[in-house]
Amino acid sequence: MKWKLERIKSSLQNLEINGPNTTIGVLPDGTMFNVIDSKKLRPTVICKGKYNNDIEMVIMTSEVCGANEILQNRDMTKDIYTNERELVVVDNDLNIQRIAQ
């Protein structure tokens, strides 16, 4: 059994993100997601707040300075920095879910 698991693992290694990469995607239903490389060379920050104190939004950006420019009055203690082997998902109701891989 152990050799089968090792073969499965080795056959999937080429699918691992390994390098300075951040992947941000949107699914057909509007769900947004984010994963980063295992070395965290390209960090991502996910922020939730009100734009111009009016429109509730969630943004994903590779640099916190982008978040600071767009959502200036947000609670920065609630910012999410994607961890290694973690998937962050934002649904259409702006709910944020962190899933360990």
Biopython code that builds the backbone (N, CA, C, O; Angstrom):
import numpy as np
from Bio.PDB.StructureBuilder import StructureBuilder

atoms = [
    (1, "MET", "N", (0.814, -1.194, 0.000)),
    (1, "MET", "CA", (0.000, 0.000, 0.000)),
    (1, "MET", "C", (0.862, 1.265, 0.000)),
    (1, "MET", "O", (0.557, 2.236, -0.693)),
    (2, "LYS", "N", (1.955, 1.240, 0.795)),
    (2, "LYS", "CA", (2.816, 2.418, 0.891)),
    (2, "LYS", "C", (3.413, 2.775, -0.468)),
    (2, "LYS", "O", (3.481, 3.954, -0.814)),
    (3, "TRP", "N", (3.843, 1.785, -1.241)),
    (3, "TRP", "CA", (4.446, 2.070, -2.541)),
    (3, "TRP", "C", (3.423, 2.687, -3.490)),
    (3, "TRP", "O", (3.788, 3.483, -4.355)),
    (4, "LYS", "N", (2.144, 2.330, -3.342)),
    (4, "LYS", "CA", (1.107, 2.932, -4.187)),
    (4, "LYS", "C", (0.952, 4.417, -3.879)),
    (4, "LYS", "O", (0.838, 5.243, -4.785)),
    (5, "LEU", "N", (0.950, 4.743, -2.597)),
    (5, "LEU", "CA", (0.839, 6.150, -2.202)),
    (5, "LEU", "C", (2.053, 6.956, -2.651)),
    (5, "LEU", "O", (1.915, 8.107, -3.066)),
    (6, "GLU", "N", (3.228, 6.364, -2.569)),
    (6, "GLU", "CA", (4.433, 7.052, -3.025)),
    (6, "GLU", "C", (4.393, 7.296, -4.530)),
    (6, "GLU", "O", (4.836, 8.345, -4.998)),
    (7, "ARG", "N", (3.873, 6.351, -5.280)),
    (7, "ARG", "CA", (3.748, 6.535, -6.735)),
    (7, "ARG", "C", (2.744, 7.625, -7.072)),
    (7, "ARG", "O", (2.974, 8.435, -7.970)),
    (8, "ILE", "N", (1.637, 7.642, -6.353)),
    (8, "ILE", "CA", (0.638, 8.695, -6.584)),
    (8, "ILE", "C", (1.244, 10.057, -6.281)),
    (8, "ILE", "O", (1.097, 10.996, -7.063)),
    (9, "LYS", "N", (1.928, 10.162, -5.142)),
    (9, "LYS", "CA", (2.551, 11.428, -4.767)),
    (9, "LYS", "C", (3.576, 11.877, -5.801)),
    (9, "LYS", "O", (3.589, 13.046, -6.185)),
    (10, "SER", "N", (4.426, 10.977, -6.254)),
    (10, "SER", "CA", (5.455, 11.360, -7.226)),
    (10, "SER", "C", (4.842, 11.720, -8.577)),
    (10, "SER", "O", (5.379, 12.569, -9.289)),
    (11, "SER", "N", (3.741, 11.096, -8.935)),
    (11, "SER", "CA", (3.109, 11.429, -10.221)),
    (11, "SER", "C", (2.423, 12.787, -10.197)),
    (11, "SER", "O", (2.190, 13.376, -11.252)),
    (12, "LEU", "N", (2.096, 13.293, -9.015)),
    (12, "LEU", "CA", (1.417, 14.584, -8.901)),
    (12, "LEU", "C", (2.353, 15.741, -8.584)),
    (12, "LEU", "O", (1.908, 16.887, -8.523)),
    (13, "GLN", "N", (3.652, 15.466, -8.378)),
    (13, "GLN", "CA", (4.584, 16.524, -7.999)),
    (13, "GLN", "C", (4.678, 17.629, -9.038)),
    (13, "GLN", "O", (4.910, 18.786, -8.687)),
    (14, "ASN", "N", (4.506, 17.299, -10.283)),
    (14, "ASN", "CA", (4.608, 18.333, -11.321)),
    (14, "ASN", "C", (3.437, 19.314, -11.262)),
    (14, "ASN", "O", (3.486, 20.357, -11.914)),
    (15, "LEU", "N", (2.395, 19.008, -10.504)),
    (15, "LEU", "CA", (1.263, 19.912, -10.373)),
    (15, "LEU", "C", (1.432, 20.907, -9.230)),
    (15, "LEU", "O", (0.635, 21.836, -9.095)),
    (16, "GLU", "N", (2.460, 20.722, -8.406)),
    (16, "GLU", "CA", (2.687, 21.609, -7.269)),
    (16, "GLU", "C", (3.227, 22.943, -7.755)),
    (16, "GLU", "O", (4.107, 22.998, -8.614)),
    (17, "ILE", "N", (2.688, 24.014, -7.196)),
    (17, "ILE", "CA", (3.206, 25.348, -7.499)),
    (17, "ILE", "C", (4.519, 25.490, -6.753)),
    (17, "ILE", "O", (4.540, 25.434, -5.524)),
    (18, "ASN", "N", (5.618, 25.675, -7.479)),
    (18, "ASN", "CA", (6.934, 25.723, -6.848)),
    (18, "ASN", "C", (7.745, 26.827, -7.509)),
    (18, "ASN", "O", (8.418, 26.598, -8.514)),
    (19, "GLY", "N", (7.680, 27.983, -6.959)),
    (19, "GLY", "CA", (8.381, 29.135, -7.508)),
    (19, "GLY", "C", (7.667, 30.398, -7.068)),
    (19, "GLY", "O", (6.721, 30.320, -6.285)),
    (20, "PRO", "N", (8.085, 31.545, -7.541)),
    (20, "PRO", "CA", (7.443, 32.794, -7.119)),
    (20, "PRO", "C", (6.116, 33.007, -7.854)),
    (20, "PRO", "O", (6.031, 33.806, -8.787)),
    (21, "ASN", "N", (5.098, 32.289, -7.423)),
    (21, "ASN", "CA", (3.805, 32.346, -8.109)),
    (21, "ASN", "C", (2.671, 32.648, -7.145)),
    (21, "ASN", "O", (2.665, 32.192, -6.002)),
    (22, "THR", "N", (1.733, 33.410, -7.620)),
    (22, "THR", "CA", (0.456, 33.613, -6.956)),
    (22, "THR", "C", (-0.604, 33.335, -7.995)),
    (22, "THR", "O", (-0.545, 33.856, -9.109)),
    (23, "THR", "N", (-1.567, 32.520, -7.638)),
    (23, "THR", "CA", (-2.655, 32.228, -8.557)),
    (23, "THR", "C", (-3.940, 32.792, -7.971)),
    (23, "THR", "O", (-4.348, 32.423, -6.870)),
    (24, "ILE", "N", (-4.569, 33.686, -8.712)),
    (24, "ILE", "CA", (-5.875, 34.232, -8.357)),
    (24, "ILE", "C", (-6.790, 33.883, -9.514)),
    (24, "ILE", "O", (-6.486, 34.178, -10.670)),
    (25, "GLY", "N", (-7.912, 33.253, -9.196)),
    (25, "GLY", "CA", (-8.827, 32.841, -10.249)),
    (25, "GLY", "C", (-10.269, 33.100, -9.877)),
    (25, "GLY", "O", (-10.606, 33.324, -8.714)),
    (26, "VAL", "N", (-11.116, 33.063, -10.898)),
    (26, "VAL", "CA", (-12.551, 33.226, -10.711)),
    (26, "VAL", "C", (-13.242, 32.078, -11.425)),
    (26, "VAL", "O", (-12.997, 31.833, -12.607)),
    (27, "LEU", "N", (-14.106, 31.376, -10.705)),
    (27, "LEU", "CA", (-14.865, 30.263, -11.267)),
    (27, "LEU", "C", (-16.096, 30.791, -11.987)),
    (27, "LEU", "O", (-16.482, 31.938, -11.760)),
    (28, "PRO", "N", (-16.730, 29.995, -12.853)),
    (28, "PRO", "CA", (-17.906, 30.462, -13.597)),
    (28, "PRO", "C", (-19.039, 30.999, -12.718)),
    (28, "PRO", "O", (-19.802, 31.858, -13.158)),
    (29, "ASP", "N", (-19.157, 30.504, -11.482)),
    (29, "ASP", "CA", (-20.219, 31.003, -10.600)),
    (29, "ASP", "C", (-19.847, 32.291, -9.877)),
    (29, "ASP", "O", (-20.631, 32.787, -9.067)),
    (30, "GLY", "N", (-18.662, 32.845, -10.152)),
    (30, "GLY", "CA", (-18.231, 34.094, -9.554)),
    (30, "GLY", "C", (-17.376, 33.929, -8.309)),
    (30, "GLY", "O", (-16.910, 34.923, -7.751)),
    (31, "THR", "N", (-17.159, 32.700, -7.859)),
    (31, "THR", "CA", (-16.309, 32.445, -6.704)),
    (31, "THR", "C", (-14.864, 32.776, -7.047)),
    (31, "THR", "O", (-14.357, 32.348, -8.084)),
    (32, "MET", "N", (-14.197, 33.537, -6.182)),
    (32, "MET", "CA", (-12.810, 33.915, -6.396)),
    (32, "MET", "C", (-11.941, 33.076, -5.456)),
    (32, "MET", "O", (-12.337, 32.800, -4.323)),
    (33, "PHE", "N", (-10.749, 32.670, -5.928)),
    (33, "PHE", "CA", (-9.872, 31.856, -5.096)),
    (33, "PHE", "C", (-8.425, 32.299, -5.258)),
    (33, "PHE", "O", (-8.066, 32.976, -6.222)),
    (34, "ASN", "N", (-7.595, 31.897, -4.281)),
    (34, "ASN", "CA", (-6.179, 32.264, -4.278)),
    (34, "ASN", "C", (-5.349, 31.150, -3.660)),
    (34, "ASN", "O", (-5.711, 30.601, -2.619)),
    (35, "VAL", "N", (-4.230, 30.816, -4.305)),
    (35, "VAL", "CA", (-3.197, 29.941, -3.752)),
    (35, "VAL", "C", (-1.851, 30.589, -4.059)),
    (35, "VAL", "O", (-1.724, 31.360, -5.010)),
    (36, "ILE", "N", (-0.846, 30.265, -3.238)),
    (36, "ILE", "CA", (0.486, 30.833, -3.468)),
    (36, "ILE", "C", (1.516, 29.713, -3.518)),
    (36, "ILE", "O", (1.214, 28.559, -3.212)),
    (37, "ASP", "N", (2.729, 30.066, -3.907)),
    (37, "ASP", "CA", (3.815, 29.085, -3.966)),
    (37, "ASP", "C", (4.214, 28.655, -2.561)),
    (37, "ASP", "O", (3.959, 29.367, -1.589)),
    (38, "SER", "N", (4.837, 27.494, -2.459)),
    (38, "SER", "CA", (5.184, 26.938, -1.157)),
    (38, "SER", "C", (6.269, 27.736, -0.436)),
    (38, "SER", "O", (6.410, 27.626, 0.782)),
    (39, "LYS", "N", (7.027, 28.528, -1.167)),
    (39, "LYS", "CA", (8.096, 29.321, -0.547)),
    (39, "LYS", "C", (7.617, 30.701, -0.114)),
    (39, "LYS", "O", (8.362, 31.438, 0.534)),
    (40, "LYS", "N", (6.387, 31.059, -0.462)),
    (40, "LYS", "CA", (5.782, 32.356, -0.147)),
    (40, "LYS", "C", (6.632, 33.513, -0.661)),
    (40, "LYS", "O", (6.771, 34.539, 0.004)),
    (41, "LEU", "N", (7.198, 33.335, -1.853)),
    (41, "LEU", "CA", (8.019, 34.396, -2.436)),
    (41, "LEU", "C", (7.164, 35.531, -2.984)),
    (41, "LEU", "O", (7.636, 36.658, -3.134)),
    (42, "ARG", "N", (5.920, 35.232, -3.278)),
    (42, "ARG", "CA", (5.013, 36.229, -3.811)),
    (42, "ARG", "C", (3.756, 36.218, -2.924)),
    (42, "ARG", "O", (2.775, 35.555, -3.259)),
    (43, "PRO", "N", (3.777, 36.940, -1.808)),
    (43, "PRO", "CA", (2.658, 36.875, -0.868)),
    (43, "PRO", "C", (1.403, 37.529, -1.433)),
    (43, "PRO", "O", (1.465, 38.352, -2.347)),
    (44, "THR", "N", (0.286, 37.148, -0.877)),
    (44, "THR", "CA", (-0.997, 37.718, -1.271)),
    (44, "THR", "C", (-1.725, 38.153, -0.017)),
    (44, "THR", "O", (-1.666, 37.481, 1.013)),
    (45, "VAL", "N", (-2.412, 39.282, -0.109)),
    (45, "VAL", "CA", (-3.227, 39.757, 1.006)),
    (45, "VAL", "C", (-4.675, 39.844, 0.520)),
    (45, "VAL", "O", (-4.952, 40.326, -0.578)),
    (46, "ILE", "N", (-5.587, 39.363, 1.365)),
    (46, "ILE", "CA", (-7.020, 39.420, 1.083)),
    (46, "ILE", "C", (-7.620, 40.337, 2.130)),
    (46, "ILE", "O", (-7.448, 40.120, 3.330)),
    (47, "CYS", "N", (-8.325, 41.363, 1.675)),
    (47, "CYS", "CA", (-8.878, 42.376, 2.579)),
    (47, "CYS", "C", (-10.359, 42.565, 2.304)),
    (47, "CYS", "O", (-10.817, 42.470, 1.165)),
    (48, "LYS", "N", (-11.096, 42.836, 3.374)),
    (48, "LYS", "CA", (-12.532, 43.091, 3.268)),
    (48, "LYS", "C", (-12.819, 44.428, 3.925)),
    (48, "LYS", "O", (-12.302, 44.727, 5.001)),
    (49, "GLY", "N", (-13.637, 45.222, 3.277)),
    (49, "GLY", "CA", (-13.983, 46.525, 3.836)),
    (49, "GLY", "C", (-14.931, 47.266, 2.919)),
    (49, "GLY", "O", (-15.442, 46.715, 1.944)),
    (50, "LYS", "N", (-15.154, 48.523, 3.248)),
    (50, "LYS", "CA", (-16.057, 49.354, 2.445)),
    (50, "LYS", "C", (-15.234, 50.331, 1.609)),
    (50, "LYS", "O", (-14.362, 51.033, 2.122)),
    (51, "TYR", "N", (-15.530, 50.358, 0.322)),
    (51, "TYR", "CA", (-14.891, 51.292, -0.599)),
    (51, "TYR", "C", (-15.653, 52.603, -0.532)),
    (51, "TYR", "O", (-16.869, 52.617, -0.719)),
    (52, "ASN", "N", (-14.970, 53.692, -0.272)),
    (52, "ASN", "CA", (-15.582, 55.015, -0.109)),
    (52, "ASN", "C", (-16.675, 55.003, 0.952)),
    (52, "ASN", "O", (-17.655, 55.741, 0.848)),
    (53, "ASN", "N", (-16.504, 54.155, 1.986)),
    (53, "ASN", "CA", (-17.469, 54.026, 3.080)),
    (53, "ASN", "C", (-18.873, 53.683, 2.589)),
    (53, "ASN", "O", (-19.857, 54.007, 3.254)),
    (54, "ASP", "N", (-18.972, 53.032, 1.435)),
    (54, "ASP", "CA", (-20.277, 52.760, 0.842)),
    (54, "ASP", "C", (-20.419, 51.319, 0.358)),
    (54, "ASP", "O", (-21.358, 50.630, 0.757)),
    (55, "ILE", "N", (-19.517, 50.856, -0.484)),
    (55, "ILE", "CA", (-19.655, 49.563, -1.145)),
    (55, "ILE", "C", (-18.792, 48.521, -0.439)),
    (55, "ILE", "O", (-17.571, 48.668, -0.370)),
    (56, "GLU", "N", (-19.424, 47.466, 0.087)),
    (56, "GLU", "CA", (-18.694, 46.378, 0.736)),
    (56, "GLU", "C", (-17.983, 45.560, -0.344)),
    (56, "GLU", "O", (-18.598, 45.179, -1.340)),
    (57, "MET", "N", (-16.699, 45.292, -0.152)),
    (57, "MET", "CA", (-15.956, 44.519, -1.143)),
    (57, "MET", "C", (-14.829, 43.738, -0.501)),
    (57, "MET", "O", (-14.394, 44.035, 0.611)),
    (58, "VAL", "N", (-14.361, 42.719, -1.237)),
    (58, "VAL", "CA", (-13.184, 41.950, -0.876)),
    (58, "VAL", "C", (-12.209, 42.090, -2.026)),
    (58, "VAL", "O", (-12.588, 41.966, -3.191)),
    (59, "ILE", "N", (-10.940, 42.350, -1.696)),
    (59, "ILE", "CA", (-9.923, 42.435, -2.740)),
    (59, "ILE", "C", (-8.794, 41.472, -2.425)),
    (59, "ILE", "O", (-8.516, 41.175, -1.263)),
    (60, "MET", "N", (-8.148, 40.990, -3.474)),
    (60, "MET", "CA", (-6.938, 40.185, -3.368)),
    (60, "MET", "C", (-5.862, 40.919, -4.133)),
    (60, "MET", "O", (-6.060, 41.312, -5.283)),
    (61, "THR", "N", (-4.729, 41.102, -3.498)),
    (61, "THR", "CA", (-3.634, 41.811, -4.142)),
    (61, "THR", "C", (-2.304, 41.217, -3.694)),
    (61, "THR", "O", (-2.200, 40.654, -2.605)),
    (62, "SER", "N", (-1.303, 41.347, -4.534)),
    (62, "SER", "CA", (0.003, 40.776, -4.194)),
    (62, "SER", "C", (0.804, 41.689, -3.278)),
    (62, "SER", "O", (1.808, 41.259, -2.710)),
    (63, "GLU", "N", (0.395, 42.903, -3.127)),
    (63, "GLU", "CA", (1.100, 43.843, -2.260)),
    (63, "GLU", "C", (0.092, 44.551, -1.369)),
    (63, "GLU", "O", (-0.974, 44.953, -1.836)),
    (64, "VAL", "N", (0.411, 44.704, -0.115)),
    (64, "VAL", "CA", (-0.508, 45.344, 0.818)),
    (64, "VAL", "C", (-0.721, 46.819, 0.475)),
    (64, "VAL", "O", (-1.742, 47.394, 0.851)),
    (65, "CYS", "N", (0.223, 47.437, -0.230)),
    (65, "CYS", "CA", (0.054, 48.845, -0.592)),
    (65, "CYS", "C", (-1.141, 49.028, -1.524)),
    (65, "CYS", "O", (-1.780, 50.080, -1.495)),
    (66, "GLY", "N", (-1.462, 48.020, -2.357)),
    (66, "GLY", "CA", (-2.652, 48.089, -3.197)),
    (66, "GLY", "C", (-3.917, 48.081, -2.366)),
    (66, "GLY", "O", (-4.861, 48.819, -2.650)),
    (67, "ALA", "N", (-3.936, 47.243, -1.335)),
    (67, "ALA", "CA", (-5.084, 47.190, -0.426)),
    (67, "ALA", "C", (-5.214, 48.503, 0.337)),
    (67, "ALA", "O", (-6.322, 48.998, 0.542)),
    (68, "ASN", "N", (-4.090, 49.062, 0.754)),
    (68, "ASN", "CA", (-4.122, 50.328, 1.491)),
    (68, "ASN", "C", (-4.685, 51.459, 0.640)),
    (68, "ASN", "O", (-5.336, 52.363, 1.162)),
    (69, "GLU", "N", (-4.440, 51.414, -0.651)),
    (69, "GLU", "CA", (-4.930, 52.458, -1.554)),
    (69, "GLU", "C", (-6.437, 52.325, -1.804)),
    (69, "GLU", "O", (-7.150, 53.327, -1.857)),
    (70, "ILE", "N", (-6.918, 51.090, -1.956)),
    (70, "ILE", "CA", (-8.321, 50.876, -2.310)),
    (70, "ILE", "C", (-9.239, 50.897, -1.092)),
    (70, "ILE", "O", (-10.284, 51.547, -1.112)),
    (71, "LEU", "N", (-8.851, 50.185, -0.027)),
    (71, "LEU", "CA", (-9.676, 50.084, 1.179)),
    (71, "LEU", "C", (-8.941, 50.750, 2.342)),
    (71, "LEU", "O", (-8.431, 50.070, 3.233)),
    (72, "GLN", "N", (-8.890, 52.047, 2.330)),
    (72, "GLN", "CA", (-8.096, 52.794, 3.303)),
    (72, "GLN", "C", (-8.631, 52.701, 4.726)),
    (72, "GLN", "O", (-7.846, 52.765, 5.672)),
    (73, "ASN", "N", (-9.933, 52.554, 4.910)),
    (73, "ASN", "CA", (-10.531, 52.579, 6.241)),
    (73, "ASN", "C", (-10.891, 51.197, 6.770)),
    (73, "ASN", "O", (-11.729, 51.082, 7.664)),
    (74, "ARG", "N", (-10.268, 50.138, 6.232)),
    (74, "ARG", "CA", (-10.586, 48.785, 6.689)),
    (74, "ARG", "C", (-9.898, 48.493, 8.014)),
    (74, "ARG", "O", (-8.990, 49.213, 8.429)),
    (75, "ASP", "N", (-10.341, 47.427, 8.670)),
    (75, "ASP", "CA", (-9.692, 46.952, 9.884)),
    (75, "ASP", "C", (-8.517, 46.072, 9.445)),
    (75, "ASP", "O", (-8.724, 44.922, 9.060)),
    (76, "MET", "N", (-7.309, 46.588, 9.497)),
    (76, "MET", "CA", (-6.136, 45.881, 8.996)),
    (76, "MET", "C", (-5.801, 44.630, 9.800)),
    (76, "MET", "O", (-5.072, 43.765, 9.314)),
    (77, "THR", "N", (-6.318, 44.519, 11.017)),
    (77, "THR", "CA", (-6.065, 43.314, 11.813)),
    (77, "THR", "C", (-6.800, 42.109, 11.248)),
    (77, "THR", "O", (-6.492, 40.973, 11.607)),
    (78, "LYS", "N", (-7.770, 42.343, 10.366)),
    (78, "LYS", "CA", (-8.527, 41.242, 9.759)),
    (78, "LYS", "C", (-7.997, 40.855, 8.378)),
    (78, "LYS", "O", (-8.559, 39.976, 7.725)),
    (79, "ASP", "N", (-6.918, 41.506, 7.926)),
    (79, "ASP", "CA", (-6.311, 41.146, 6.641)),
    (79, "ASP", "C", (-5.829, 39.699, 6.702)),
    (79, "ASP", "O", (-5.342, 39.241, 7.735)),
    (80, "ILE", "N", (-5.968, 38.992, 5.595)),
    (80, "ILE", "CA", (-5.546, 37.593, 5.515)),
    (80, "ILE", "C", (-4.362, 37.506, 4.564)),
    (80, "ILE", "O", (-4.427, 37.960, 3.422)),
    (81, "TYR", "N", (-3.290, 36.923, 5.053)),
    (81, "TYR", "CA", (-2.125, 36.641, 4.225)),
    (81, "TYR", "C", (-2.121, 35.138, 3.975)),
    (81, "TYR", "O", (-1.985, 34.351, 4.912)),
    (82, "THR", "N", (-2.269, 34.742, 2.726)),
    (82, "THR", "CA", (-2.374, 33.333, 2.382)),
    (82, "THR", "C", (-1.144, 32.581, 2.852)),
    (82, "THR", "O", (-0.014, 33.005, 2.609)),
    (83, "ASN", "N", (-1.369, 31.455, 3.531)),
    (83, "ASN", "CA", (-0.285, 30.613, 4.019)),
    (83, "ASN", "C", (0.089, 29.552, 2.998)),
    (83, "ASN", "O", (-0.641, 29.301, 2.039)),
    (84, "GLU", "N", (1.236, 28.938, 3.224)),
    (84, "GLU", "CA", (1.676, 27.825, 2.381)),
    (84, "GLU", "C", (0.635, 26.712, 2.434)),
    (84, "GLU", "O", (0.089, 26.410, 3.495)),
    (85, "ARG", "N", (0.369, 26.111, 1.291)),
    (85, "ARG", "CA", (-0.582, 25.002, 1.158)),
    (85, "ARG", "C", (-1.958, 25.356, 1.699)),
    (85, "ARG", "O", (-2.592, 24.559, 2.391)),
    (86, "GLU", "N", (-2.413, 26.564, 1.373)),
    (86, "GLU", "CA", (-3.725, 27.029, 1.805)),
    (86, "GLU", "C", (-4.459, 27.594, 0.599)),
    (86, "GLU", "O", (-3.861, 28.244, -0.259)),
    (87, "LEU", "N", (-5.739, 27.344, 0.544)),
    (87, "LEU", "CA", (-6.612, 27.880, -0.491)),
    (87, "LEU", "C", (-7.547, 28.859, 0.189)),
    (87, "LEU", "O", (-8.190, 28.521, 1.183)),
    (88, "VAL", "N", (-7.627, 30.071, -0.340)),
    (88, "VAL", "CA", (-8.554, 31.069, 0.184)),
    (88, "VAL", "C", (-9.638, 31.267, -0.863)),
    (88, "VAL", "O", (-9.348, 31.535, -2.029)),
    (89, "VAL", "N", (-10.896, 31.132, -0.435)),
    (89, "VAL", "CA", (-12.043, 31.212, -1.336)),
    (89, "VAL", "C", (-12.966, 32.333, -0.875)),
    (89, "VAL", "O", (-13.264, 32.450, 0.313)),
    (90, "VAL", "N", (-13.420, 33.161, -1.826)),
    (90, "VAL", "CA", (-14.377, 34.230, -1.548)),
    (90, "VAL", "C", (-15.612, 33.960, -2.398)),
    (90, "VAL", "O", (-15.530, 33.918, -3.625)),
    (91, "ASP", "N", (-16.764, 33.776, -1.738)),
    (91, "ASP", "CA", (-17.988, 33.494, -2.499)),
    (91, "ASP", "C", (-18.697, 34.799, -2.872)),
    (91, "ASP", "O", (-18.219, 35.888, -2.554)),
    (92, "ASN", "N", (-19.827, 34.676, -3.539)),
    (92, "ASN", "CA", (-20.563, 35.850, -4.024)),
    (92, "ASN", "C", (-21.175, 36.692, -2.909)),
    (92, "ASN", "O", (-21.548, 37.843, -3.134)),
    (93, "ASP", "N", (-21.281, 36.127, -1.710)),
    (93, "ASP", "CA", (-21.783, 36.880, -0.561)),
    (93, "ASP", "C", (-20.645, 37.514, 0.239)),
    (93, "ASP", "O", (-20.861, 38.018, 1.341)),
    (94, "LEU", "N", (-19.439, 37.487, -0.316)),
    (94, "LEU", "CA", (-18.216, 38.046, 0.266)),
    (94, "LEU", "C", (-17.786, 37.325, 1.538)),
    (94, "LEU", "O", (-17.103, 37.909, 2.380)),
    (95, "ASN", "N", (-18.181, 36.055, 1.684)),
    (95, "ASN", "CA", (-17.703, 35.231, 2.776)),
    (95, "ASN", "C", (-16.319, 34.682, 2.389)),
    (95, "ASN", "O", (-16.119, 34.218, 1.266)),
    (96, "ILE", "N", (-15.386, 34.743, 3.319)),
    (96, "ILE", "CA", (-14.025, 34.282, 3.075)),
    (96, "ILE", "C", (-13.810, 32.987, 3.811)),
    (96, "ILE", "O", (-14.090, 32.881, 5.006)),
    (97, "GLN", "N", (-13.306, 31.989, 3.087)),
    (97, "GLN", "CA", (-13.052, 30.682, 3.680)),
    (97, "GLN", "C", (-11.594, 30.298, 3.423)),
    (97, "GLN", "O", (-11.102, 30.422, 2.302)),
    (98, "ARG", "N", (-10.915, 29.835, 4.461)),
    (98, "ARG", "CA", (-9.524, 29.366, 4.348)),
    (98, "ARG", "C", (-9.523, 27.854, 4.449)),
    (98, "ARG", "O", (-10.054, 27.285, 5.402)),
    (99, "ILE", "N", (-8.914, 27.196, 3.445)),
    (99, "ILE", "CA", (-8.915, 25.736, 3.393)),
    (99, "ILE", "C", (-7.470, 25.264, 3.327)),
    (99, "ILE", "O", (-6.735, 25.612, 2.404)),
    (100, "ALA", "N", (-7.067, 24.462, 4.322)),
    (100, "ALA", "CA", (-5.715, 23.888, 4.323)),
    (100, "ALA", "C", (-5.685, 22.738, 3.337)),
    (100, "ALA", "O", (-6.598, 21.913, 3.293)),
    (101, "GLN", "N", (-4.616, 22.694, 2.541)),
    (101, "GLN", "CA", (-4.491, 21.631, 1.539)),
    (101, "GLN", "C", (-3.823, 20.419, 2.133)),
    (101, "GLN", "O", (-3.630, 19.420, 1.441)),
]
sb = StructureBuilder()
sb.init_structure("model")
sb.init_model(0)
sb.init_chain("A")
sb.init_seg("    ")
for serial, (resi, resn, name, xyz) in enumerate(atoms, 1):
    if name == "N":
        sb.init_residue(resn, " ", resi, " ")
    sb.init_atom(name, np.array(xyz, "f"), 0.0, 1.0, " ", f" {name:<3s}", serial, name[0])
structure = sb.get_structure()
